[in-house]
């Protein structure tokens, strides 16, 4: 019997009577069903959020913090159940799923401490002039399938902490863990403040265009982000867009290949490469290119590709068939063009599960599709460079600007190069680290606005300035 999960609307777990199948990407078996929502259910959820907003916007910091800490506690207390469910629907190995679940609990608790203070601009004999932040209203959150729980809480928590209410739509590919979380928090947050509804991709535009939703926060592809920006423009909804990336890692000649090979590998292949800030273009100085590329390939041979629920699996399947076919298309294009593969590239599409072998390419050209496009799969193109000016120019030659990394024995040199990269985040001798207290957002076509930190919290608010003229009181 397949488990049927319900939606959270106005504090109650509800179903529509129409169901969507959810598939395990490791074996292509249906593992759950979720409600197929449309305009009617969305209207109910938005009405609940609007009604709840009338009181939630006036709550204290302490009340908001308590609700968000309750969410964090629910995730942590049920972590084992949640991470196993997450692996079954998303595909990532248990250890990586565990990292997402505990990370979501930690992120929730950390962001629950953020507070936007009033600012006194002027206070003298003539005038009191103060600036404060007020909540935007009802938020529509749209979440992708690569980190469904983490992306959900990084929309829910700042919405609540700012005084907003939210209607959240998980991806139809990975809604199960989020709906289980909805069940766990239904009695822990005031009714209507958090509503979670599921549906096909067609539900997204209904959210974007809904006249009683005041802000959209979206994580996903740049192409979809552009459509959301266009749809939100009709009534000037506020938007936060965290979009695609084609992130470059630069390895300087003083880096020790033995020390960076494993870290570079995981910067590309964690979550089967399905991370917006994964290293998708790796530039290695020509002096160490041969040694480092060999070390990466040798490490790759030790990593098991398989079902994420099985012990020892390092890289799981691609999450869904559509993305699986896109990754295969990029690999086939590279083969057709005659590019050299250091490992991988041979896929058996007739097998069960959406598995792509770890694939590493040897110095393909910049205009290769597998370099110029975001792969979002277990594919790593390695490229040689000669000079710093050359590699900075090549790294910046992209429509994207989400993240990047520099690997070097000289951190000061790493910072010097990092400051010349046109991206929102740059790591030096590290990868995939995000702080709940620092803004995260993209440059160029990688996004609009920011998440995390006080800057991310401000995205859910308007500034309001109140000025009182003290020496002109009508009597």
Buried (B, 14 or more C-beta within 10 A) or exposed (E): EEEEBBBBBBBEBBBBEEBBEBBBBBBEEEBBBBBBBBEEBBEBBBBBBBBBBEEBBEBEBEBBBBBBBBBBBBBBEBBEEBBBBBBBBBBBBBEBBBBBBBBBBBBBBBBBEBEBEEEEEEEEEEBBBBBBBEBBBBBBBBBBBBBBBBBBBBBBBBBBBBBBBBBBBBBBBBBBBBBBBBBBBBEBBBBBBBBBBBBEEEBBEBBBBBEBBBBBBBBBBBEBBBBBBEBBEEEEBBBBBBBBBBBBBBBBBEBEBEEBBBBBBBBBBBBBBBBBBBBBBBBBBEEBBEBBBEBBBEBBEEBBBBBBBEEEBBBBBBBBEEBBEBBBEBBEBBEEEEBEBBBBBEBEEEEEBBBBBBBBBBBBEEEBBBBBBBBBBBBBBBBBBEEBEEBBEBBBEBEBBBBBBBBBBBEEBBEBBBEBBBBBBBBBBEBBEBEBEBBBBBBBBBBBBBBBBBBBBBBBBBEEEEEEEEEEEEE
